[in-house]
Amino acid sequence: MSPSRDLSRLPDGIVPELPLTALAPMQNITDVAFLRTLAHYGPPDYFFTEYFRVHAQSRLERHILATITEHGSGRPVFAQLIGEDAAALARAARQLCAYPIAGIDLNLGCPAPQVYRKNAGGGLLRSPERVDAILGALRDAVSGRLSVKMRIGFDSTQHLDVLLGSIERHGVDLLSLHGRTVREMYFGGVHYDVIAHAVARLACPVLANGEVSCADKAFRVLEQTQAAGVMIGRHAIRNPWIFRQCRQRFSGQAVSAPTLADVREYVERLYRATAATRALDTDERAQVCKLKRYLNFIALGVDAHGAFLHAVRRAETESDLFRVCDEHLLREPDKVFADEPYPGLIARPRCEAEPQGGKPRSAAQLHFGN
């Protein structure tokens, strides 16, 4: 399915002869509770943390460190950094090497305007020479694995080959490439042909990222790009079975089909895992609001008309939330959960996010890293 690549510097996959799978880093989503829950249904080969925000005065965020030390899945975790100060990034990388990480990952893809306007994340793609300096500083600081999570450009692919040259020159061990520009955000088609170009250009393994929505899509993306594996983000929120299904599809087995009753159990497990990792004084409404970050995506595969999505967005208490779940998920418990999101349904986590300072966060503040 994919060409032989030098995977010797990477951790072994769950099934070594199969293409790799990875969970994309997503801010406010891929916390320790989600990693634990996902691992229950079939973990990816690799996890990536939310990004550590790095600047001259920064410290490693404790809640992100917990995803490295407390996830309990047994799978390797790469620690992702975001920033534009090469010296500070090198310092943070050295600090993180004291933890049980699989490697250091540099974020060169975050499309959130409040990030790229500070010349971090995807904003750095406008400055290939700056990227080269940062990669050099990180390579000098890290004796272990160094990976990059990147988009194909800021508003075009004009710098892509220069960036790929830097990745090759500094001995990056793994590239995860989202096949859209920063400006394209999460809209429009994914340029899998550009990912294929990167795969052909680089000696290091490449993970294809962007709208890998189900196991069959993952198989087709690998055929088209010849990548070493896939990285999946939002679709793993909706479907926590997706990594197990990918391994089934890659090995020619029948792909398992979860039911709405299985989804009901997933929601309950995620709610309890999230509650167990939160402060004891967190109020119920805040807990329900946090779960809606996930339910905005889970609901896309429940019913074609979006009735569950509409109802669950309006729940304010735990009893409201699970009443809605029982009504919509246990009415036909044996109905198969949709393999892909129903057409026309869109996750818009606007007002469901947990308030900070009394104000709900906007959708822009709920960006997903890369």
C-alpha beads as a LAMMPS data file, in Angstrom:
LAMMPS data file: protein, C-alpha beads

370 atoms
369 bonds

1 atom types
1 bond types

-500.0 500.0 xlo xhi
-500.0 500.0 ylo yhi
-500.0 500.0 zlo zhi

Masses

1 110.0

Atoms # bond

1 1 1 0.000 0.000 0.000
2 1 1 2.767 2.429 0.875
3 1 1 6.424 2.360 -0.108
4 1 1 9.040 1.119 2.282
5 1 1 10.356 3.998 4.327
6 1 1 13.035 4.063 6.980
7 1 1 10.919 3.668 10.100
8 1 1 13.850 2.496 12.190
9 1 1 14.021 5.706 14.222
10 1 1 10.306 5.658 15.007
11 1 1 8.585 3.695 17.777
12 1 1 7.044 0.416 16.674
13 1 1 3.408 0.504 15.676
14 1 1 0.791 -1.683 17.319
15 1 1 0.984 -3.975 14.276
16 1 1 4.462 -3.257 12.881
17 1 1 3.794 -4.332 9.283
18 1 1 0.775 -2.014 8.879
19 1 1 0.754 1.711 7.994
20 1 1 0.996 3.997 11.023
21 1 1 -1.859 5.878 12.661
22 1 1 -1.648 8.940 14.892
23 1 1 -4.039 11.154 16.802
24 1 1 -3.658 14.779 15.748
25 1 1 -2.970 17.311 18.505
26 1 1 -6.091 19.407 19.162
27 1 1 -6.216 22.287 21.622
28 1 1 -8.824 21.925 24.372
29 1 1 -9.605 18.410 23.120
30 1 1 -6.681 15.990 23.414
31 1 1 -6.338 16.108 27.185
32 1 1 -5.568 13.164 29.436
33 1 1 -9.257 12.207 29.780
34 1 1 -9.712 11.995 26.016
35 1 1 -6.501 10.015 25.524
36 1 1 -7.584 7.518 28.168
37 1 1 -11.024 7.188 26.625
38 1 1 -9.687 6.775 23.103
39 1 1 -7.246 4.114 24.272
40 1 1 -10.178 2.073 25.585
41 1 1 -11.664 1.771 22.080
42 1 1 -8.399 1.114 20.267
43 1 1 -5.539 3.612 20.450
44 1 1 -3.549 4.984 17.537
45 1 1 0.069 3.996 17.144
46 1 1 1.129 7.470 18.307
47 1 1 -0.362 10.258 20.377
48 1 1 0.622 13.933 20.110
49 1 1 0.029 16.397 22.939
50 1 1 -1.726 19.715 22.711
51 1 1 0.930 22.300 22.022
52 1 1 3.056 23.750 24.791
53 1 1 3.082 27.519 24.298
54 1 1 6.722 28.568 24.316
55 1 1 8.212 32.042 24.777
56 1 1 11.047 33.578 26.765
57 1 1 9.205 33.361 30.118
58 1 1 7.130 30.243 29.474
59 1 1 6.903 27.164 31.649
60 1 1 5.678 23.729 30.698
61 1 1 1.911 23.570 31.295
62 1 1 1.098 20.986 33.946
63 1 1 -2.160 19.817 32.375
64 1 1 -0.355 19.003 29.125
65 1 1 2.421 17.215 30.976
66 1 1 -0.316 14.987 32.414
67 1 1 -1.047 13.665 28.920
68 1 1 2.567 12.446 28.836
69 1 1 2.793 10.985 32.325
70 1 1 -0.776 9.899 33.149
71 1 1 -2.480 8.699 29.954
72 1 1 -1.796 5.045 30.780
73 1 1 -2.324 3.766 27.226
74 1 1 1.114 2.291 26.739
75 1 1 1.409 4.099 23.395
76 1 1 4.188 6.616 22.561
77 1 1 3.436 10.318 23.020
78 1 1 5.166 13.116 21.100
79 1 1 5.310 16.474 22.893
80 1 1 4.321 19.353 20.618
81 1 1 5.754 22.869 20.910
82 1 1 4.535 26.119 19.392
83 1 1 6.383 29.431 19.310
84 1 1 8.788 31.532 17.274
85 1 1 11.719 32.031 19.676
86 1 1 14.342 29.459 18.681
87 1 1 16.255 29.668 21.980
88 1 1 13.093 29.315 24.056
89 1 1 11.908 26.384 21.944
90 1 1 15.264 24.648 22.405
91 1 1 15.054 25.223 26.172
92 1 1 11.544 23.752 26.349
93 1 1 12.620 20.787 24.231
94 1 1 15.509 20.014 26.588
95 1 1 13.138 20.199 29.567
96 1 1 10.654 17.851 27.927
97 1 1 13.357 15.301 27.197
98 1 1 13.371 14.580 30.942
99 1 1 9.860 13.131 30.521
100 1 1 8.887 9.795 28.887
101 1 1 8.206 11.231 25.436
102 1 1 8.579 9.615 22.028
103 1 1 10.004 12.827 20.612
104 1 1 9.635 16.582 20.193
105 1 1 7.142 17.853 17.618
106 1 1 7.181 21.400 16.207
107 1 1 3.856 22.983 15.287
108 1 1 4.087 24.720 11.902
109 1 1 0.417 24.453 11.062
110 1 1 -1.921 26.101 13.542
111 1 1 -4.334 28.183 11.413
112 1 1 -5.896 30.240 14.214
113 1 1 -5.467 33.975 13.444
114 1 1 -4.514 34.781 17.047
115 1 1 -1.617 32.336 16.623
116 1 1 -0.344 33.012 13.111
117 1 1 -0.499 36.795 13.599
118 1 1 2.182 36.322 16.254
119 1 1 4.293 34.504 13.648
120 1 1 3.839 31.163 15.422
121 1 1 2.272 27.941 14.198
122 1 1 1.200 28.300 10.582
123 1 1 2.441 31.898 10.547
124 1 1 6.031 30.667 10.415
125 1 1 5.415 29.155 6.984
126 1 1 5.732 32.694 5.599
127 1 1 9.368 32.731 6.819
128 1 1 11.238 29.641 5.600
129 1 1 14.541 31.017 6.855
130 1 1 13.092 31.344 10.357
131 1 1 11.804 27.777 10.196
132 1 1 15.268 26.620 9.174
133 1 1 16.848 28.367 12.175
134 1 1 14.295 26.892 14.581
135 1 1 14.751 23.380 13.221
136 1 1 18.503 23.774 13.553
137 1 1 18.180 24.893 17.171
138 1 1 15.840 22.028 18.003
139 1 1 18.044 19.456 16.270
140 1 1 21.015 20.669 18.327
141 1 1 18.947 20.489 21.525
142 1 1 17.307 17.106 20.938
143 1 1 19.344 13.938 20.606
144 1 1 16.180 11.873 20.256
145 1 1 13.369 12.089 17.729
146 1 1 12.340 15.371 16.147
147 1 1 9.090 15.622 14.188
148 1 1 7.161 18.394 12.486
149 1 1 3.408 18.967 12.101
150 1 1 2.909 21.287 9.137
151 1 1 0.507 22.598 6.545
152 1 1 1.456 22.823 2.875
153 1 1 1.922 26.590 3.046
154 1 1 0.485 29.801 4.412
155 1 1 -1.615 30.964 1.476
156 1 1 0.094 28.987 -1.296
157 1 1 2.671 26.243 -1.726
158 1 1 5.395 28.577 -2.989
159 1 1 7.727 27.866 -0.044
160 1 1 6.965 24.160 0.281
161 1 1 10.088 22.777 -1.377
162 1 1 12.318 25.133 0.613
163 1 1 10.614 23.984 3.826
164 1 1 10.957 20.338 2.828
165 1 1 14.640 21.000 2.191
166 1 1 15.037 22.261 5.754
167 1 1 13.229 19.206 7.090
168 1 1 15.632 16.967 5.168
169 1 1 18.732 18.949 6.101
170 1 1 18.064 18.930 9.848
171 1 1 17.313 15.243 10.057
172 1 1 13.647 15.429 10.991
173 1 1 12.440 11.924 11.755
174 1 1 8.736 12.302 10.911
175 1 1 6.574 14.832 9.075
176 1 1 2.812 15.041 9.619
177 1 1 1.448 17.054 6.691
178 1 1 -2.035 18.576 6.562
179 1 1 -2.935 18.974 2.899
180 1 1 -4.364 22.490 3.149
181 1 1 -2.816 25.928 3.512
182 1 1 -3.223 27.959 6.674
183 1 1 -5.642 30.275 4.890
184 1 1 -7.801 27.333 3.831
185 1 1 -8.337 26.456 7.507
186 1 1 -10.613 23.357 7.468
187 1 1 -12.583 24.289 4.352
188 1 1 -12.481 22.977 0.818
189 1 1 -10.717 19.938 -0.514
190 1 1 -7.469 18.497 0.809
191 1 1 -4.547 18.605 -1.627
192 1 1 -3.469 14.988 -1.355
193 1 1 -1.357 15.420 -4.480
194 1 1 0.812 17.878 -2.565
195 1 1 1.196 15.369 0.263
196 1 1 2.261 12.825 -2.382
197 1 1 4.857 15.332 -3.615
198 1 1 6.286 15.635 -0.091
199 1 1 6.356 11.859 0.302
200 1 1 8.327 11.525 -2.929
201 1 1 10.708 14.322 -1.951
202 1 1 11.573 13.233 1.599
203 1 1 13.498 10.277 2.967
204 1 1 11.729 10.506 6.333
205 1 1 8.249 9.001 6.827
206 1 1 5.235 11.255 6.199
207 1 1 1.813 10.993 7.832
208 1 1 -1.064 12.231 5.645
209 1 1 -3.469 14.520 7.517
210 1 1 -6.715 16.213 6.532
211 1 1 -10.285 14.846 6.307
212 1 1 -9.313 11.246 6.990
213 1 1 -12.902 10.525 7.934
214 1 1 -13.122 6.726 8.077
215 1 1 -11.053 3.589 7.607
216 1 1 -11.877 3.301 3.908
217 1 1 -10.893 6.949 3.345
218 1 1 -7.624 6.289 5.185
219 1 1 -6.917 3.381 2.833
220 1 1 -7.632 5.528 -0.239
221 1 1 -5.502 8.413 1.042
222 1 1 -2.561 6.068 1.553
223 1 1 -2.979 4.659 -1.936
224 1 1 -3.005 8.175 -3.394
225 1 1 -0.183 9.682 -1.341
226 1 1 2.001 6.615 -0.630
227 1 1 2.443 8.056 2.883
228 1 1 3.704 5.922 5.752
229 1 1 0.446 6.405 7.626
230 1 1 -2.372 8.758 8.522
231 1 1 -2.951 11.325 11.232
232 1 1 -6.582 11.799 12.282
233 1 1 -8.031 14.608 14.379
234 1 1 -11.669 15.687 14.433
235 1 1 -12.949 12.392 13.045
236 1 1 -11.429 10.566 16.015
237 1 1 -13.576 12.728 18.311
238 1 1 -16.672 11.617 16.430
239 1 1 -15.572 8.002 16.094
240 1 1 -13.183 6.691 18.773
241 1 1 -13.133 3.286 17.035
242 1 1 -11.502 4.752 13.932
243 1 1 -7.922 3.663 14.659
244 1 1 -8.955 0.066 15.330
245 1 1 -11.058 0.188 12.147
246 1 1 -8.052 1.482 10.183
247 1 1 -5.959 -1.477 11.306
248 1 1 -8.770 -3.815 10.288
249 1 1 -9.041 -2.191 6.857
250 1 1 -5.270 -2.108 6.305
251 1 1 -5.002 -5.822 7.091
252 1 1 -7.950 -6.843 4.917
253 1 1 -10.273 -7.725 7.801
254 1 1 -13.945 -6.828 8.066
255 1 1 -14.319 -3.374 9.603
256 1 1 -16.318 -3.333 12.832
257 1 1 -19.484 -1.198 12.930
258 1 1 -20.406 0.395 16.276
259 1 1 -24.078 0.987 17.104
260 1 1 -25.866 3.926 18.688
261 1 1 -25.829 1.978 21.958
262 1 1 -22.044 1.891 21.678
263 1 1 -22.051 5.658 21.139
264 1 1 -24.171 6.087 24.290
265 1 1 -21.563 4.128 26.237
266 1 1 -18.783 6.259 24.704
267 1 1 -20.467 9.496 25.803
268 1 1 -20.877 8.173 29.344
269 1 1 -17.283 6.962 29.526
270 1 1 -15.962 10.272 28.221
271 1 1 -18.102 12.247 30.666
272 1 1 -16.875 10.209 33.635
273 1 1 -13.239 10.336 32.514
274 1 1 -13.453 14.090 32.057
275 1 1 -15.100 14.588 35.456
276 1 1 -12.424 12.482 37.150
277 1 1 -9.612 14.741 35.906
278 1 1 -11.251 18.069 36.759
279 1 1 -11.079 20.129 39.944
280 1 1 -13.517 19.112 42.648
281 1 1 -15.136 22.547 42.716
282 1 1 -16.012 22.548 39.006
283 1 1 -19.720 23.160 38.649
284 1 1 -22.008 20.849 36.736
285 1 1 -22.786 23.288 33.942
286 1 1 -19.073 23.753 33.202
287 1 1 -18.653 19.983 33.057
288 1 1 -21.568 19.658 30.623
289 1 1 -20.159 22.503 28.526
290 1 1 -16.804 20.749 28.300
291 1 1 -18.419 17.571 27.036
292 1 1 -20.193 19.538 24.317
293 1 1 -16.818 20.186 22.707
294 1 1 -16.837 16.487 21.889
295 1 1 -20.579 16.058 21.324
296 1 1 -20.513 18.681 18.574
297 1 1 -18.575 16.105 16.546
298 1 1 -20.053 12.871 17.892
299 1 1 -23.548 14.077 16.936
300 1 1 -22.624 14.361 13.260
301 1 1 -22.943 10.598 12.873
302 1 1 -26.141 10.001 14.889
303 1 1 -28.985 11.136 12.618
304 1 1 -29.207 12.771 9.204
305 1 1 -31.479 15.621 10.312
306 1 1 -29.301 16.775 13.207
307 1 1 -32.003 16.292 15.851
308 1 1 -29.510 14.934 18.374
309 1 1 -27.047 17.723 17.598
310 1 1 -29.774 20.340 18.103
311 1 1 -31.022 18.820 21.352
312 1 1 -27.691 18.131 22.999
313 1 1 -26.475 21.684 22.407
314 1 1 -29.291 22.902 24.625
315 1 1 -28.622 20.614 27.600
316 1 1 -27.382 22.453 30.679
317 1 1 -27.261 19.779 33.374
318 1 1 -25.986 16.219 33.577
319 1 1 -29.536 14.887 33.801
320 1 1 -30.562 16.934 30.724
321 1 1 -27.557 15.675 28.810
322 1 1 -28.140 11.990 29.456
323 1 1 -31.895 12.301 28.975
324 1 1 -31.151 13.589 25.455
325 1 1 -28.612 10.806 24.924
326 1 1 -31.081 8.132 26.012
327 1 1 -33.849 9.573 23.853
328 1 1 -31.750 9.716 20.686
329 1 1 -29.208 6.924 21.137
330 1 1 -31.271 4.228 22.816
331 1 1 -34.456 4.633 20.783
332 1 1 -32.846 2.386 18.143
333 1 1 -29.835 1.022 20.056
334 1 1 -28.864 -1.468 17.341
335 1 1 -28.806 1.119 14.549
336 1 1 -25.326 1.386 13.062
337 1 1 -23.479 4.617 13.789
338 1 1 -22.729 6.422 10.516
339 1 1 -19.269 5.718 9.122
340 1 1 -18.909 9.351 8.016
341 1 1 -20.644 12.568 9.117
342 1 1 -24.067 13.076 7.625
343 1 1 -23.998 15.662 4.792
344 1 1 -24.975 19.168 5.778
345 1 1 -24.258 18.831 9.494
346 1 1 -21.502 21.073 10.829
347 1 1 -19.889 21.137 14.264
348 1 1 -19.918 24.736 15.431
349 1 1 -18.669 24.832 19.036
350 1 1 -19.584 28.487 19.613
351 1 1 -21.500 28.838 22.848
352 1 1 -20.975 25.332 24.180
353 1 1 -17.392 25.979 25.261
354 1 1 -16.636 26.331 28.923
355 1 1 -16.881 29.998 29.966
356 1 1 -13.798 31.814 31.141
357 1 1 -14.405 34.996 33.077
358 1 1 -18.119 34.587 32.548
359 1 1 -17.961 34.754 28.743
360 1 1 -18.290 31.807 26.358
361 1 1 -15.349 31.282 24.068
362 1 1 -15.735 31.777 20.369
363 1 1 -15.272 29.136 17.708
364 1 1 -11.983 30.797 16.759
365 1 1 -10.692 30.151 20.270
366 1 1 -11.555 26.485 19.885
367 1 1 -9.093 25.855 17.090
368 1 1 -7.611 22.416 16.704
369 1 1 -3.897 23.093 16.560
370 1 1 -3.114 22.051 13.001

Bonds

1 1 1 2
2 1 2 3
3 1 3 4
4 1 4 5
5 1 5 6
6 1 6 7
7 1 7 8
8 1 8 9
9 1 9 10
10 1 10 11
11 1 11 12
12 1 12 13
13 1 13 14
14 1 14 15
15 1 15 16
16 1 16 17
17 1 17 18
18 1 18 19
19 1 19 20
20 1 20 21
21 1 21 22
22 1 22 23
23 1 23 24
24 1 24 25
25 1 25 26
26 1 26 27
27 1 27 28
28 1 28 29
29 1 29 30
30 1 30 31
31 1 31 32
32 1 32 33
33 1 33 34
34 1 34 35
35 1 35 36
36 1 36 37
37 1 37 38
38 1 38 39
39 1 39 40
40 1 40 41
41 1 41 42
42 1 42 43
43 1 43 44
44 1 44 45
45 1 45 46
46 1 46 47
47 1 47 48
48 1 48 49
49 1 49 50
50 1 50 51
51 1 51 52
52 1 52 53
53 1 53 54
54 1 54 55
55 1 55 56
56 1 56 57
57 1 57 58
58 1 58 59
59 1 59 60
60 1 60 61
61 1 61 62
62 1 62 63
63 1 63 64
64 1 64 65
65 1 65 66
66 1 66 67
67 1 67 68
68 1 68 69
69 1 69 70
70 1 70 71
71 1 71 72
72 1 72 73
73 1 73 74
74 1 74 75
75 1 75 76
76 1 76 77
77 1 77 78
78 1 78 79
79 1 79 80
80 1 80 81
81 1 81 82
82 1 82 83
83 1 83 84
84 1 84 85
85 1 85 86
86 1 86 87
87 1 87 88
88 1 88 89
89 1 89 90
90 1 90 91
91 1 91 92
92 1 92 93
93 1 93 94
94 1 94 95
95 1 95 96
96 1 96 97
97 1 97 98
98 1 98 99
99 1 99 100
100 1 100 101
101 1 101 102
102 1 102 103
103 1 103 104
104 1 104 105
105 1 105 106
106 1 106 107
107 1 107 108
108 1 108 109
109 1 109 110
110 1 110 111
111 1 111 112
112 1 112 113
113 1 113 114
114 1 114 115
115 1 115 116
116 1 116 117
117 1 117 118
118 1 118 119
119 1 119 120
120 1 120 121
121 1 121 122
122 1 122 123
123 1 123 124
124 1 124 125
125 1 125 126
126 1 126 127
127 1 127 128
128 1 128 129
129 1 129 130
130 1 130 131
131 1 131 132
132 1 132 133
133 1 133 134
134 1 134 135
135 1 135 136
136 1 136 137
137 1 137 138
138 1 138 139
139 1 139 140
140 1 140 141
141 1 141 142
142 1 142 143
143 1 143 144
144 1 144 145
145 1 145 146
146 1 146 147
147 1 147 148
148 1 148 149
149 1 149 150
150 1 150 151
151 1 151 152
152 1 152 153
153 1 153 154
154 1 154 155
155 1 155 156
156 1 156 157
157 1 157 158
158 1 158 159
159 1 159 160
160 1 160 161
161 1 161 162
162 1 162 163
163 1 163 164
164 1 164 165
165 1 165 166
166 1 166 167
167 1 167 168
168 1 168 169
169 1 169 170
170 1 170 171
171 1 171 172
172 1 172 173
173 1 173 174
174 1 174 175
175 1 175 176
176 1 176 177
177 1 177 178
178 1 178 179
179 1 179 180
180 1 180 181
181 1 181 182
182 1 182 183
183 1 183 184
184 1 184 185
185 1 185 186
186 1 186 187
187 1 187 188
188 1 188 189
189 1 189 190
190 1 190 191
191 1 191 192
192 1 192 193
193 1 193 194
194 1 194 195
195 1 195 196
196 1 196 197
197 1 197 198
198 1 198 199
199 1 199 200
200 1 200 201
201 1 201 202
202 1 202 203
203 1 203 204
204 1 204 205
205 1 205 206
206 1 206 207
207 1 207 208
208 1 208 209
209 1 209 210
210 1 210 211
211 1 211 212
212 1 212 213
213 1 213 214
214 1 214 215
215 1 215 216
216 1 216 217
217 1 217 218
218 1 218 219
219 1 219 220
220 1 220 221
221 1 221 222
222 1 222 223
223 1 223 224
224 1 224 225
225 1 225 226
226 1 226 227
227 1 227 228
228 1 228 229
229 1 229 230
230 1 230 231
231 1 231 232
232 1 232 233
233 1 233 234
234 1 234 235
235 1 235 236
236 1 236 237
237 1 237 238
238 1 238 239
239 1 239 240
240 1 240 241
241 1 241 242
242 1 242 243
243 1 243 244
244 1 244 245
245 1 245 246
246 1 246 247
247 1 247 248
248 1 248 249
249 1 249 250
250 1 250 251
251 1 251 252
252 1 252 253
253 1 253 254
254 1 254 255
255 1 255 256
256 1 256 257
257 1 257 258
258 1 258 259
259 1 259 260
260 1 260 261
261 1 261 262
262 1 262 263
263 1 263 264
264 1 264 265
265 1 265 266
266 1 266 267
267 1 267 268
268 1 268 269
269 1 269 270
270 1 270 271
271 1 271 272
272 1 272 273
273 1 273 274
274 1 274 275
275 1 275 276
276 1 276 277
277 1 277 278
278 1 278 279
279 1 279 280
280 1 280 281
281 1 281 282
282 1 282 283
283 1 283 284
284 1 284 285
285 1 285 286
286 1 286 287
287 1 287 288
288 1 288 289
289 1 289 290
290 1 290 291
291 1 291 292
292 1 292 293
293 1 293 294
294 1 294 295
295 1 295 296
296 1 296 297
297 1 297 298
298 1 298 299
299 1 299 300
300 1 300 301
301 1 301 302
302 1 302 303
303 1 303 304
304 1 304 305
305 1 305 306
306 1 306 307
307 1 307 308
308 1 308 309
309 1 309 310
310 1 310 311
311 1 311 312
312 1 312 313
313 1 313 314
314 1 314 315
315 1 315 316
316 1 316 317
317 1 317 318
318 1 318 319
319 1 319 320
320 1 320 321
321 1 321 322
322 1 322 323
323 1 323 324
324 1 324 325
325 1 325 326
326 1 326 327
327 1 327 328
328 1 328 329
329 1 329 330
330 1 330 331
331 1 331 332
332 1 332 333
333 1 333 334
334 1 334 335
335 1 335 336
336 1 336 337
337 1 337 338
338 1 338 339
339 1 339 340
340 1 340 341
341 1 341 342
342 1 342 343
343 1 343 344
344 1 344 345
345 1 345 346
346 1 346 347
347 1 347 348
348 1 348 349
349 1 349 350
350 1 350 351
351 1 351 352
352 1 352 353
353 1 353 354
354 1 354 355
355 1 355 356
356 1 356 357
357 1 357 358
358 1 358 359
359 1 359 360
360 1 360 361
361 1 361 362
362 1 362 363
363 1 363 364
364 1 364 365
365 1 365 366
366 1 366 367
367 1 367 368
368 1 368 369
369 1 369 370
